[in-house]
Amino acid sequence: MRIILSRKGFDSAAGGCPNPILPDGRLVPLPIPDSLSPIRYQDICHDEHNIGLLVNQLTKGKLTKSDGAHLDPDLVSTHYPRSHHWRPLLGQTGAAQGHLHKQGVSVGDIFLFFGVFQSIHRVFPNRRKHSTGTEKPTKQRQASGRKQWHFDTQQPKRHIIWGWMQVGQILQIDELGESDLPWARYHPHFYRGKDPNNTLYLASNKLNIPGEFPNLPGSGTFQYASKERILTAPDSLLTQWQLPTWWYPDSGKSPLSYHHNPERWKLFKDRVLLKAAARGQEFVLDCDDYPEALPWLAKLVQTELATSNPELSIKKALKE
């Protein structure tokens, strides 16, 4: 089996800003812009938040509510109107899909999605400097009470793992018949035209990890940031990652793809520091060389299940 660290969501190149962390700590991964997609930002919701409003305010109007959104991976049923039989899914093509194919990614392998996140808060627009050096809203804006979302520049940007998906099925879109997968036809990868590399990954229903709990969901999102899923090391540059020691590629182990240069890795007694590649979407780890990898991943999902559903213990989940 393999774990794929998959870079998804807004960044400085795609979208022009980080993904937001709400004031209550919730992570909101934003779909990147896509002019070919039939999905509009205003059509997507994250709990009580309309993504169109968030995107418009956080990009300072560079993107609008009516712009096309590349909702991919698409992991949460309530984020967008669904057809019957909908399943979580991911599309990939181009060089990134070529890399996944070269690495032998297949059914049973697990994507861990990560992106760059930064905290946001609501402030009055058109703030102006006072003699004290602090910024305060104009009286007109303060009276209207129309606060807008802005990034909190006092908070760091960090790479954070925000979702997972185990591959249950792999399909080539160009090989599908017109009546195949009617529930998936909204997905942006159906609007790319002919492309023999255009690939769909459909999620498994349950997370199938040998020796681990059998009834964990095959896909989902992590609602909040946690220490275990923050990749960026404390007080470090965005791409300076801190990982458990077992990630270190000892002699004979195949390193995380795109990270074969030994100078990227530094092993300490209690952690590994990795200078992560700034480019590339898909980083593949062969779990045969790292027996700790799958239990580590299962624990991430188990913890999410327990904390996001306090009334649902792991024991109860096992009985379902």
BALOBA-1460 file (C-alpha; in Angstrom, 3 decimals):
// residues 320
<rec num="1" residu="m" x="0.000" y="0.000" z="0.000"/>
<rec num="2" residu="r" x="0.968" y="3.612" z="-0.508"/>
<rec num="3" residu="i" x="0.183" y="6.923" z="1.127"/>
<rec num="4" residu="i" x="0.038" y="9.912" z="-1.194"/>
<rec num="5" residu="l" x="0.552" y="13.362" z="0.290"/>
<rec num="6" residu="s" x="-1.537" y="15.339" z="-2.182"/>
<rec num="7" residu="r" x="-1.292" y="19.135" z="-2.360"/>
<rec num="8" residu="k" x="-4.812" y="20.513" z="-2.839"/>
<rec num="9" residu="g" x="-6.594" y="23.824" z="-2.324"/>
<rec num="10" residu="f" x="-5.651" y="27.479" z="-2.651"/>
<rec num="11" residu="d" x="-2.050" y="28.657" z="-2.597"/>
<rec num="12" residu="s" x="-0.077" y="31.631" z="-3.902"/>
<rec num="13" residu="a" x="-0.241" y="30.313" z="-7.481"/>
<rec num="14" residu="a" x="-3.760" y="28.837" z="-7.600"/>
<rec num="15" residu="g" x="-6.243" y="31.184" z="-5.965"/>
<rec num="16" residu="g" x="-3.631" y="33.668" z="-4.807"/>
<rec num="17" residu="c" x="-3.916" y="33.185" z="-1.038"/>
<rec num="18" residu="p" x="-3.955" y="30.490" z="1.665"/>
<rec num="19" residu="n" x="-6.952" y="28.443" z="2.699"/>
<rec num="20" residu="p" x="-8.704" y="29.915" z="5.746"/>
<rec num="21" residu="i" x="-8.808" y="28.747" z="9.329"/>
<rec num="22" residu="l" x="-12.011" y="30.108" z="10.864"/>
<rec num="23" residu="p" x="-11.891" y="31.850" z="14.264"/>
<rec num="24" residu="d" x="-13.222" y="28.680" z="15.918"/>
<rec num="25" residu="g" x="-10.361" y="26.671" z="14.391"/>
<rec num="26" residu="r" x="-12.224" y="24.949" z="11.562"/>
<rec num="27" residu="l" x="-10.289" y="24.304" z="8.361"/>
<rec num="28" residu="v" x="-11.888" y="25.437" z="5.085"/>
<rec num="29" residu="p" x="-10.006" y="24.101" z="2.039"/>
<rec num="30" residu="l" x="-10.938" y="26.201" z="-0.989"/>
<rec num="31" residu="p" x="-11.323" y="24.745" z="-4.505"/>
<rec num="32" residu="i" x="-8.934" y="26.372" z="-6.965"/>
<rec num="33" residu="p" x="-10.346" y="28.509" z="-9.814"/>
<rec num="34" residu="d" x="-11.420" y="26.694" z="-12.979"/>
<rec num="35" residu="s" x="-13.022" y="28.582" z="-15.861"/>
<rec num="36" residu="l" x="-14.201" y="25.313" z="-17.467"/>
<rec num="37" residu="s" x="-15.996" y="24.023" z="-14.378"/>
<rec num="38" residu="p" x="-19.813" y="24.186" z="-14.254"/>
<rec num="39" residu="i" x="-19.610" y="24.706" z="-10.480"/>
<rec num="40" residu="r" x="-19.710" y="28.283" z="-9.180"/>
<rec num="41" residu="y" x="-18.137" y="29.275" z="-5.885"/>
<rec num="42" residu="q" x="-21.519" y="30.537" z="-4.717"/>
<rec num="43" residu="d" x="-22.925" y="27.009" z="-5.163"/>
<rec num="44" residu="i" x="-20.601" y="25.539" z="-2.520"/>
<rec num="45" residu="c" x="-21.158" y="25.683" z="1.222"/>
<rec num="46" residu="h" x="-18.973" y="24.715" z="4.157"/>
<rec num="47" residu="d" x="-21.286" y="24.311" z="7.130"/>
<rec num="48" residu="e" x="-22.914" y="27.746" z="7.543"/>
<rec num="49" residu="h" x="-20.416" y="29.538" z="5.291"/>
<rec num="50" residu="n" x="-20.943" y="30.218" z="1.599"/>
<rec num="51" residu="i" x="-17.642" y="29.630" z="-0.191"/>
<rec num="52" residu="g" x="-18.435" y="32.337" z="-2.747"/>
<rec num="53" residu="l" x="-18.476" y="34.996" z="-0.046"/>
<rec num="54" residu="l" x="-15.279" y="33.720" z="1.561"/>
<rec num="55" residu="v" x="-13.406" y="33.550" z="-1.741"/>
<rec num="56" residu="n" x="-14.531" y="36.998" z="-2.860"/>
<rec num="57" residu="q" x="-13.506" y="38.681" z="0.381"/>
<rec num="58" residu="l" x="-10.263" y="36.778" z="0.975"/>
<rec num="59" residu="t" x="-9.028" y="37.432" z="-2.583"/>
<rec num="60" residu="k" x="-10.095" y="41.096" z="-2.252"/>
<rec num="61" residu="g" x="-12.407" y="40.778" z="-5.220"/>
<rec num="62" residu="k" x="-9.967" y="39.084" z="-7.594"/>
<rec num="63" residu="l" x="-12.327" y="36.116" z="-7.616"/>
<rec num="64" residu="t" x="-16.101" y="36.513" z="-7.556"/>
<rec num="65" residu="k" x="-18.936" y="34.345" z="-6.332"/>
<rec num="66" residu="s" x="-19.829" y="33.458" z="-9.919"/>
<rec num="67" residu="d" x="-16.353" y="32.294" z="-10.954"/>
<rec num="68" residu="g" x="-15.839" y="28.614" z="-11.744"/>
<rec num="69" residu="a" x="-14.569" y="26.365" z="-8.955"/>
<rec num="70" residu="h" x="-12.553" y="23.161" z="-9.312"/>
<rec num="71" residu="l" x="-14.284" y="21.192" z="-6.555"/>
<rec num="72" residu="d" x="-11.687" y="18.440" z="-6.428"/>
<rec num="73" residu="p" x="-11.206" y="16.388" z="-4.348"/>
<rec num="74" residu="d" x="-14.892" y="16.367" z="-3.525"/>
<rec num="75" residu="l" x="-15.261" y="14.621" z="-0.185"/>
<rec num="76" residu="v" x="-18.275" y="15.990" z="1.725"/>
<rec num="77" residu="s" x="-21.854" y="15.301" z="0.625"/>
<rec num="78" residu="t" x="-23.276" y="18.516" z="2.102"/>
<rec num="79" residu="h" x="-20.893" y="20.878" z="0.301"/>
<rec num="80" residu="y" x="-22.754" y="20.789" z="-3.022"/>
<rec num="81" residu="p" x="-26.123" y="19.525" z="-4.377"/>
<rec num="82" residu="r" x="-25.858" y="15.797" z="-5.120"/>
<rec num="83" residu="s" x="-27.401" y="13.209" z="-7.389"/>
<rec num="84" residu="h" x="-28.393" y="9.777" z="-6.140"/>
<rec num="85" residu="h" x="-25.494" y="7.327" z="-5.664"/>
<rec num="86" residu="w" x="-22.913" y="10.106" z="-5.195"/>
<rec num="87" residu="r" x="-19.509" y="8.999" z="-3.908"/>
<rec num="88" residu="p" x="-16.470" y="11.036" z="-2.850"/>
<rec num="89" residu="l" x="-13.981" y="11.296" z="-5.697"/>
<rec num="90" residu="l" x="-10.804" y="12.868" z="-7.005"/>
<rec num="91" residu="g" x="-9.732" y="13.743" z="-10.534"/>
<rec num="92" residu="q" x="-6.163" y="13.974" z="-11.783"/>
<rec num="93" residu="t" x="-4.384" y="14.434" z="-15.113"/>
<rec num="94" residu="g" x="-1.217" y="15.849" z="-16.648"/>
<rec num="95" residu="a" x="2.192" y="15.442" z="-15.048"/>
<rec num="96" residu="a" x="0.676" y="14.771" z="-11.622"/>
<rec num="97" residu="q" x="-1.308" y="11.803" z="-12.946"/>
<rec num="98" residu="g" x="1.764" y="10.620" z="-14.807"/>
<rec num="99" residu="h" x="3.667" y="10.595" z="-11.525"/>
<rec num="100" residu="l" x="0.912" y="8.652" z="-9.747"/>
<rec num="101" residu="h" x="0.931" y="6.083" z="-12.555"/>
<rec num="102" residu="k" x="4.725" y="5.801" z="-12.486"/>
<rec num="103" residu="q" x="4.635" y="5.260" z="-8.723"/>
<rec num="104" residu="g" x="2.132" y="2.429" z="-9.160"/>
<rec num="105" residu="v" x="-0.740" y="4.067" z="-7.275"/>
<rec num="106" residu="s" x="-3.668" y="1.646" z="-7.331"/>
<rec num="107" residu="v" x="-6.841" y="0.542" z="-5.559"/>
<rec num="108" residu="g" x="-6.316" y="0.479" z="-1.791"/>
<rec num="109" residu="d" x="-3.787" y="3.304" z="-1.690"/>
<rec num="110" residu="i" x="-4.669" y="6.318" z="0.438"/>
<rec num="111" residu="f" x="-4.513" y="10.018" z="-0.382"/>
<rec num="112" residu="l" x="-3.814" y="12.460" z="2.437"/>
<rec num="113" residu="f" x="-4.699" y="15.943" z="1.230"/>
<rec num="114" residu="f" x="-2.731" y="18.911" z="2.522"/>
<rec num="115" residu="g" x="-2.681" y="22.620" z="1.792"/>
<rec num="116" residu="v" x="-1.469" y="25.961" z="3.068"/>
<rec num="117" residu="f" x="-3.692" y="27.495" z="5.758"/>
<rec num="118" residu="q" x="-3.785" y="30.754" z="7.686"/>
<rec num="119" residu="s" x="-6.175" y="32.096" z="10.312"/>
<rec num="120" residu="i" x="-8.809" y="34.651" z="9.316"/>
<rec num="121" residu="h" x="-10.904" y="37.142" z="11.236"/>
<rec num="122" residu="r" x="-13.652" y="39.610" z="10.437"/>
<rec num="123" residu="v" x="-12.758" y="43.293" z="10.411"/>
<rec num="124" residu="f" x="-14.259" y="46.471" z="9.053"/>
<rec num="125" residu="p" x="-13.036" y="47.334" z="5.536"/>
<rec num="126" residu="n" x="-11.414" y="50.654" z="4.632"/>
<rec num="127" residu="r" x="-9.491" y="50.894" z="7.892"/>
<rec num="128" residu="r" x="-7.373" y="53.996" z="8.368"/>
<rec num="129" residu="k" x="-4.385" y="54.801" z="10.534"/>
<rec num="130" residu="h" x="-4.855" y="56.824" z="13.703"/>
<rec num="131" residu="s" x="-2.212" y="58.920" z="15.389"/>
<rec num="132" residu="t" x="-1.573" y="56.044" z="17.782"/>
<rec num="133" residu="g" x="-0.415" y="53.914" z="14.864"/>
<rec num="134" residu="t" x="-3.309" y="51.498" z="15.241"/>
<rec num="135" residu="e" x="-5.926" y="50.909" z="12.589"/>
<rec num="136" residu="k" x="-9.572" y="51.649" z="13.232"/>
<rec num="137" residu="p" x="-12.589" y="51.498" z="10.929"/>
<rec num="138" residu="t" x="-14.151" y="54.618" z="9.486"/>
<rec num="139" residu="k" x="-17.292" y="55.766" z="11.302"/>
<rec num="140" residu="q" x="-19.374" y="54.979" z="8.232"/>
<rec num="141" residu="r" x="-18.225" y="51.358" z="8.090"/>
<rec num="142" residu="q" x="-18.402" y="50.920" z="11.856"/>
<rec num="143" residu="a" x="-21.985" y="52.136" z="11.865"/>
<rec num="144" residu="s" x="-22.979" y="49.748" z="9.100"/>
<rec num="145" residu="g" x="-21.509" y="46.782" z="10.967"/>
<rec num="146" residu="r" x="-20.467" y="45.160" z="7.694"/>
<rec num="147" residu="k" x="-17.322" y="43.357" z="8.667"/>
<rec num="148" residu="q" x="-15.443" y="41.342" z="6.069"/>
<rec num="149" residu="w" x="-13.139" y="38.351" z="6.189"/>
<rec num="150" residu="h" x="-9.407" y="39.071" z="6.144"/>
<rec num="151" residu="f" x="-6.324" y="37.002" z="6.840"/>
<rec num="152" residu="d" x="-4.755" y="37.545" z="10.235"/>
<rec num="153" residu="t" x="-1.243" y="38.465" z="9.147"/>
<rec num="154" residu="q" x="-0.001" y="38.039" z="12.715"/>
<rec num="155" residu="q" x="-0.600" y="34.298" z="12.351"/>
<rec num="156" residu="p" x="1.706" y="31.989" z="10.355"/>
<rec num="157" residu="k" x="0.974" y="30.161" z="7.135"/>
<rec num="158" residu="r" x="1.241" y="26.418" z="7.651"/>
<rec num="159" residu="h" x="0.901" y="23.244" z="5.641"/>
<rec num="160" residu="i" x="-1.835" y="21.158" z="7.269"/>
<rec num="161" residu="i" x="-3.336" y="17.777" z="6.356"/>
<rec num="162" residu="w" x="-7.067" y="18.385" z="5.870"/>
<rec num="163" residu="g" x="-8.571" y="15.238" z="4.348"/>
<rec num="164" residu="w" x="-8.141" y="11.621" z="3.317"/>
<rec num="165" residu="m" x="-9.458" y="9.233" z="0.682"/>
<rec num="166" residu="q" x="-8.730" y="5.572" z="0.086"/>
<rec num="167" residu="v" x="-8.924" y="4.561" z="-3.567"/>
<rec num="168" residu="g" x="-11.789" y="2.165" z="-4.234"/>
<rec num="169" residu="q" x="-11.853" y="2.360" z="-8.025"/>
<rec num="170" residu="i" x="-9.803" y="3.997" z="-10.804"/>
<rec num="171" residu="l" x="-11.426" y="5.013" z="-14.097"/>
<rec num="172" residu="q" x="-10.253" y="6.705" z="-17.291"/>
<rec num="173" residu="i" x="-12.820" y="9.340" z="-18.195"/>
<rec num="174" residu="d" x="-12.272" y="9.004" z="-21.958"/>
<rec num="175" residu="e" x="-13.173" y="5.306" z="-21.717"/>
<rec num="176" residu="l" x="-16.536" y="5.898" z="-20.017"/>
<rec num="177" residu="g" x="-19.774" y="5.560" z="-21.952"/>
<rec num="178" residu="e" x="-22.234" y="8.432" z="-22.104"/>
<rec num="179" residu="s" x="-24.524" y="6.738" z="-19.587"/>
<rec num="180" residu="d" x="-21.780" y="5.763" z="-17.133"/>
<rec num="181" residu="l" x="-21.555" y="7.508" z="-13.748"/>
<rec num="182" residu="p" x="-24.468" y="9.937" z="-14.241"/>
<rec num="183" residu="w" x="-24.066" y="11.085" z="-10.624"/>
<rec num="184" residu="a" x="-20.498" y="12.265" z="-11.309"/>
<rec num="185" residu="r" x="-21.130" y="14.342" z="-14.429"/>
<rec num="186" residu="y" x="-20.990" y="17.605" z="-12.476"/>
<rec num="187" residu="h" x="-17.318" y="16.995" z="-11.705"/>
<rec num="188" residu="p" x="-14.856" y="19.415" z="-13.372"/>
<rec num="189" residu="h" x="-12.798" y="16.613" z="-14.924"/>
<rec num="190" residu="f" x="-15.725" y="15.775" z="-17.221"/>
<rec num="191" residu="y" x="-15.348" y="19.217" z="-18.839"/>
<rec num="192" residu="r" x="-11.735" y="19.014" z="-19.988"/>
<rec num="193" residu="g" x="-12.302" y="17.583" z="-23.458"/>
<rec num="194" residu="k" x="-10.454" y="14.560" z="-24.797"/>
<rec num="195" residu="d" x="-7.540" y="13.644" z="-22.553"/>
<rec num="196" residu="p" x="-6.278" y="10.043" z="-22.338"/>
<rec num="197" residu="n" x="-4.579" y="10.854" z="-19.031"/>
<rec num="198" residu="n" x="-7.758" y="12.204" z="-17.402"/>
<rec num="199" residu="t" x="-8.368" y="9.908" z="-14.425"/>
<rec num="200" residu="l" x="-11.035" y="9.551" z="-11.738"/>
<rec num="201" residu="y" x="-10.346" y="8.014" z="-8.346"/>
<rec num="202" residu="l" x="-13.504" y="6.898" z="-6.533"/>
<rec num="203" residu="a" x="-13.395" y="6.514" z="-2.766"/>
<rec num="204" residu="s" x="-13.804" y="3.231" z="-0.960"/>
<rec num="205" residu="n" x="-16.737" y="3.040" z="1.444"/>
<rec num="206" residu="k" x="-14.620" y="1.963" z="4.406"/>
<rec num="207" residu="l" x="-10.974" y="2.501" z="5.263"/>
<rec num="208" residu="n" x="-9.364" y="-0.868" z="4.675"/>
<rec num="209" residu="i" x="-6.129" y="-1.009" z="6.670"/>
<rec num="210" residu="p" x="-4.894" y="-4.462" z="7.727"/>
<rec num="211" residu="g" x="-4.996" y="-4.912" z="11.473"/>
<rec num="212" residu="e" x="-6.797" y="-1.639" z="12.122"/>
<rec num="213" residu="f" x="-10.434" y="-0.766" z="12.832"/>
<rec num="214" residu="p" x="-12.581" y="-2.025" z="9.944"/>
<rec num="215" residu="n" x="-15.391" y="0.530" z="10.108"/>
<rec num="216" residu="l" x="-13.604" y="3.829" z="9.681"/>
<rec num="217" residu="p" x="-14.876" y="5.874" z="6.703"/>
<rec num="218" residu="g" x="-12.956" y="5.520" z="3.463"/>
<rec num="219" residu="s" x="-12.820" y="9.278" z="2.982"/>
<rec num="220" residu="g" x="-13.495" y="12.501" z="4.820"/>
<rec num="221" residu="t" x="-12.131" y="15.784" z="6.072"/>
<rec num="222" residu="f" x="-10.448" y="16.778" z="9.300"/>
<rec num="223" residu="q" x="-12.551" y="19.516" z="10.832"/>
<rec num="224" residu="y" x="-9.834" y="21.232" z="12.869"/>
<rec num="225" residu="a" x="-6.074" y="21.572" z="12.799"/>
<rec num="226" residu="s" x="-4.161" y="19.370" z="15.208"/>
<rec num="227" residu="k" x="-0.508" y="19.086" z="16.152"/>
<rec num="228" residu="e" x="-0.285" y="15.643" z="14.540"/>
<rec num="229" residu="r" x="-1.475" y="16.948" z="11.164"/>
<rec num="230" residu="i" x="0.442" y="20.237" z="10.997"/>
<rec num="231" residu="l" x="3.329" y="19.567" z="8.642"/>
<rec num="232" residu="t" x="5.128" y="22.913" z="8.929"/>
<rec num="233" residu="a" x="7.584" y="22.969" z="11.825"/>
<rec num="234" residu="p" x="7.008" y="25.593" z="14.550"/>
<rec num="235" residu="d" x="8.491" y="29.018" z="13.813"/>
<rec num="236" residu="s" x="9.714" y="27.842" z="10.411"/>
<rec num="237" residu="l" x="9.265" y="28.534" z="6.736"/>
<rec num="238" residu="l" x="6.169" y="26.998" z="5.155"/>
<rec num="239" residu="t" x="8.021" y="24.139" z="3.452"/>
<rec num="240" residu="q" x="10.140" y="23.213" z="6.482"/>
<rec num="241" residu="w" x="8.224" y="20.180" z="7.700"/>
<rec num="242" residu="q" x="8.412" y="18.359" z="11.009"/>
<rec num="243" residu="l" x="7.506" y="14.667" z="10.868"/>
<rec num="244" residu="p" x="7.653" y="11.609" z="13.148"/>
<rec num="245" residu="t" x="11.059" y="9.915" z="13.158"/>
<rec num="246" residu="w" x="9.832" y="6.890" z="11.198"/>
<rec num="247" residu="w" x="9.558" y="9.067" z="8.063"/>
<rec num="248" residu="y" x="13.349" y="9.215" z="7.826"/>
<rec num="249" residu="p" x="14.550" y="7.211" z="4.783"/>
<rec num="250" residu="d" x="17.143" y="4.920" z="6.325"/>
<rec num="251" residu="s" x="19.418" y="2.889" z="4.090"/>
<rec num="252" residu="g" x="17.397" y="0.626" z="1.823"/>
<rec num="253" residu="k" x="14.131" y="2.537" z="2.210"/>
<rec num="254" residu="s" x="12.532" y="4.338" z="-0.703"/>
<rec num="255" residu="p" x="12.102" y="8.011" z="0.269"/>
<rec num="256" residu="l" x="8.952" y="10.018" z="-0.202"/>
<rec num="257" residu="s" x="8.821" y="10.721" z="-3.939"/>
<rec num="258" residu="y" x="10.290" y="14.080" z="-5.035"/>
<rec num="259" residu="h" x="12.432" y="13.946" z="-1.872"/>
<rec num="260" residu="h" x="15.294" y="11.609" z="-2.761"/>
<rec num="261" residu="n" x="18.031" y="14.155" z="-2.035"/>
<rec num="262" residu="p" x="19.475" y="13.213" z="1.398"/>
<rec num="263" residu="e" x="20.199" y="16.873" z="2.096"/>
<rec num="264" residu="r" x="16.459" y="17.491" z="2.391"/>
<rec num="265" residu="w" x="16.294" y="15.274" z="5.501"/>
<rec num="266" residu="k" x="17.588" y="15.854" z="9.030"/>
<rec num="267" residu="l" x="17.056" y="13.237" z="11.727"/>
<rec num="268" residu="f" x="16.790" y="14.222" z="15.378"/>
<rec num="269" residu="k" x="16.055" y="12.100" z="18.428"/>
<rec num="270" residu="d" x="12.361" y="12.973" z="18.549"/>
<rec num="271" residu="r" x="11.552" y="14.232" z="15.055"/>
<rec num="272" residu="v" x="12.551" y="14.516" z="11.408"/>
<rec num="273" residu="l" x="12.893" y="17.806" z="9.571"/>
<rec num="274" residu="l" x="12.217" y="17.754" z="5.838"/>
<rec num="275" residu="k" x="12.706" y="20.550" z="3.347"/>
<rec num="276" residu="a" x="9.577" y="19.792" z="1.344"/>
<rec num="277" residu="a" x="9.474" y="20.321" z="-2.397"/>
<rec num="278" residu="a" x="7.834" y="23.626" z="-3.253"/>
<rec num="279" residu="r" x="6.538" y="22.197" z="-6.537"/>
<rec num="280" residu="g" x="4.639" y="19.025" z="-7.312"/>
<rec num="281" residu="q" x="1.172" y="17.885" z="-6.314"/>
<rec num="282" residu="e" x="1.591" y="14.238" z="-5.407"/>
<rec num="283" residu="f" x="4.243" y="12.847" z="-3.031"/>
<rec num="284" residu="v" x="4.093" y="9.057" z="-2.742"/>
<rec num="285" residu="l" x="5.298" y="6.931" z="0.184"/>
<rec num="286" residu="d" x="5.641" y="3.138" z="-0.101"/>
<rec num="287" residu="c" x="4.242" y="1.746" z="3.156"/>
<rec num="288" residu="d" x="6.091" y="-1.551" z="2.672"/>
<rec num="289" residu="d" x="9.239" y="0.324" z="3.700"/>
<rec num="290" residu="y" x="7.517" y="2.139" z="6.563"/>
<rec num="291" residu="p" x="5.409" y="-0.231" z="8.719"/>
<rec num="292" residu="e" x="4.518" y="2.636" z="11.070"/>
<rec num="293" residu="a" x="2.772" y="4.581" z="8.291"/>
<rec num="294" residu="l" x="-0.627" y="2.878" z="8.200"/>
<rec num="295" residu="p" x="-1.147" y="2.760" z="11.994"/>
<rec num="296" residu="w" x="-0.193" y="6.455" z="12.073"/>
<rec num="297" residu="l" x="-2.778" y="7.256" z="9.403"/>
<rec num="298" residu="a" x="-5.460" y="5.155" z="11.087"/>
<rec num="299" residu="k" x="-4.865" y="7.000" z="14.346"/>
<rec num="300" residu="l" x="-5.383" y="10.341" z="12.590"/>
<rec num="301" residu="v" x="-8.781" y="9.185" z="11.337"/>
<rec num="302" residu="q" x="-9.733" y="7.552" z="14.642"/>
<rec num="303" residu="t" x="-8.940" y="10.763" z="16.489"/>
<rec num="304" residu="e" x="-11.018" y="12.790" z="14.041"/>
<rec num="305" residu="l" x="-13.974" y="10.439" z="14.429"/>
<rec num="306" residu="a" x="-13.827" y="10.665" z="18.214"/>
<rec num="307" residu="t" x="-13.364" y="14.447" z="18.427"/>
<rec num="308" residu="s" x="-15.799" y="15.510" z="15.703"/>
<rec num="309" residu="n" x="-18.474" y="13.169" z="17.100"/>
<rec num="310" residu="p" x="-17.993" y="13.262" z="20.879"/>
<rec num="311" residu="e" x="-21.001" y="11.027" z="21.448"/>
<rec num="312" residu="l" x="-19.637" y="8.430" z="19.037"/>
<rec num="313" residu="s" x="-16.786" y="6.504" z="20.588"/>
<rec num="314" residu="i" x="-14.514" y="4.201" z="18.646"/>
<rec num="315" residu="k" x="-16.159" y="1.237" z="20.365"/>
<rec num="316" residu="k" x="-19.544" y="2.325" z="19.100"/>
<rec num="317" residu="a" x="-18.151" y="2.785" z="15.599"/>
<rec num="318" residu="l" x="-16.890" y="-0.788" z="15.631"/>
<rec num="319" residu="k" x="-20.395" y="-2.089" z="16.339"/>
<rec num="320" residu="e" x="-22.007" y="-0.356" z="13.354"/>
